[in-house]
Amino acid sequence: MPTLKDMLLPQGRRPSSFCVGSRKFDPVNVGLVAKVRASDACPAGLTDFNVSLLGNSNRGHSFEGEETDITKLPPGVIGPELTDAERRALLEYLKGPES
């Protein structure tokens, strides 16, 4: 996933195709600036990362569902689904104190 925000989404809501290759940092979503694409080709110098291709995946380390007992979570799921507010709060915490 291009950003921590994307990683904190349930697997089904994560980007399935995006352009990579930029070294620009996205301080809001914490990660690399990546153009999520629908059907257009990636701009020159960027490469399409499509999760449907062998070896590319957007699954695993997911927060989804309502189960709170970690011993009962399905493979790839590590916790219950986060609300948008919880996701934003976690991103702010991970960013650390402002310098």
Backbone hydrogen bonds in HBPLUS format (Angstrom, degrees):
<---DONOR---> <-ACCEPTOR-->    atom                        ^
c    i                          cat <-CA-CA->   ^        H-A-AA   ^      H-
h    n   atom  resd res      DA  || num        DHA   H-A  angle D-A-AA Bond
n    s   type  num  typ     dist DA aas  dist angle  dist       angle   num
A0032-LEU N   A0002-PRO O   2.92 MM  30  5.45 145.9  2.04 160.1 154.9     1
A0007-MET N   A0003-THR O   3.14 MM   4  6.46 151.7  2.23 141.3 149.3     2
A0004-LEU N   A0030-VAL O   2.80 MM  26  5.51 160.6  1.84 146.1 150.5     3
A0008-LEU N   A0004-LEU O   3.01 MM   4  6.26 137.4  2.19 148.2 158.5     4
A0005-LYS N   A0029-ASN O   3.25 MM  24  5.25 160.2  2.29 154.8 153.9     5
A0008-LEU N   A0005-LYS O   3.26 MM   3  5.29 133.3  2.49  95.4 107.3     6
A0009-LEU N   A0006-ASP O   3.18 MM   3  5.39 159.9  2.22 106.1 112.2     7
A0013-ARG N   A0010-PRO O   2.91 MM   3  5.51 154.8  1.97 121.9 129.7     8
A0014-ARG N   A0011-GLN O   3.35 MM   3  5.43 163.3  2.38 104.9 109.8     9
A0051-VAL N   A0016-SER O   2.89 MM  35  5.30 162.7  1.92 147.0 152.9    10
A0037-ARG N   A0017-SER O   3.36 MM  20  6.11 152.7  2.44 126.7 134.3    11
A0018-PHE N   A0049-PHE O   3.06 MM  31  5.38 151.1  2.15 134.7 142.9    12
A0049-PHE N   A0018-PHE O   2.77 MM  31  5.38 160.3  1.81 158.2 165.0    13
A0019-CYS N   A0035-LYS O   2.84 MM  16  5.19 162.5  1.87 142.3 147.4    14
A0020-VAL N   A0047-THR O   2.76 MM  27  5.25 165.1  1.79 150.9 154.4    15
A0047-THR N   A0020-VAL O   2.78 MM  27  5.25 162.7  1.81 153.4 158.1    16
A0033-VAL N   A0024-LYS O   2.89 MM   9  5.57 163.8  1.92 153.5 153.6    17
A0026-ASP N   A0031-GLY O   2.64 MM   5  5.24 174.4  1.65 161.0 160.4    18
A0030-VAL N   A0026-ASP O   2.84 MM   4  5.42 120.5  2.20 141.2 156.5    19
A0031-GLY N   A0026-ASP O   3.23 MM   5  5.24 139.2  2.41 129.2 139.1    20
A0046-LEU N   A0043-PRO O   3.08 MM   3  5.77 158.3  2.13 144.2 145.5    21
A0053-LEU N   A0050-ASN O   3.19 MM   3  5.95 169.1  2.21 121.9 125.3    22
A0056-ASN N   A0053-LEU O   3.00 MM   3  5.53 162.4  2.03 135.8 140.0    23
A0062-SER N   A0076-GLY O   2.87 MM  14  6.13 171.5  1.88 157.2 159.7    24
A0078-ILE N   A0062-SER O   2.72 MM  16  5.69 156.4  1.78 149.6 157.2    25
A0064-GLU N   A0079-GLY O   2.98 MM  15  6.46 134.4  2.19 165.8 153.5    26
A0081-GLU N   A0065-GLY O   2.94 MM  16  5.27 173.0  1.94 143.2 144.5    27
A0072-LYS N   A0069-ASP O   2.91 MM   3  5.61 163.7  1.94 123.7 129.2    28
A0077-VAL N   A0074-PRO O   3.13 MM   3  5.72 164.0  2.15 138.8 142.0    29
A0087-ARG N   A0083-THR O   2.89 MM   4  6.12 158.5  1.93 153.6 159.8    30
A0088-ARG N   A0084-ASP O   2.94 MM   4  6.18 160.6  1.98 149.2 154.0    31
A0089-ALA N   A0085-ALA O   2.94 MM   4  6.11 160.6  1.98 147.0 152.7    32
A0090-LEU N   A0086-GLU O   2.90 MM   4  6.06 156.1  1.95 146.9 153.2    33
A0091-LEU N   A0087-ARG O   2.99 MM   4  6.23 158.6  2.03 148.4 154.1    34
A0092-GLU N   A0088-ARG O   2.97 MM   4  6.23 159.8  2.01 150.0 155.4    35
A0093-TYR N   A0089-ALA O   2.95 MM   4  6.18 153.1  2.03 145.0 152.6    36
A0094-LEU N   A0090-LEU O   2.89 MM   4  6.13 161.2  1.92 152.5 157.2    37
A0095-LYS N   A0091-LEU O   3.00 MM   4  6.22 139.1  2.17 144.1 154.8    38
A0096-GLY N   A0093-TYR O   3.07 MM   3  5.42 140.3  2.23 104.7 115.5    39
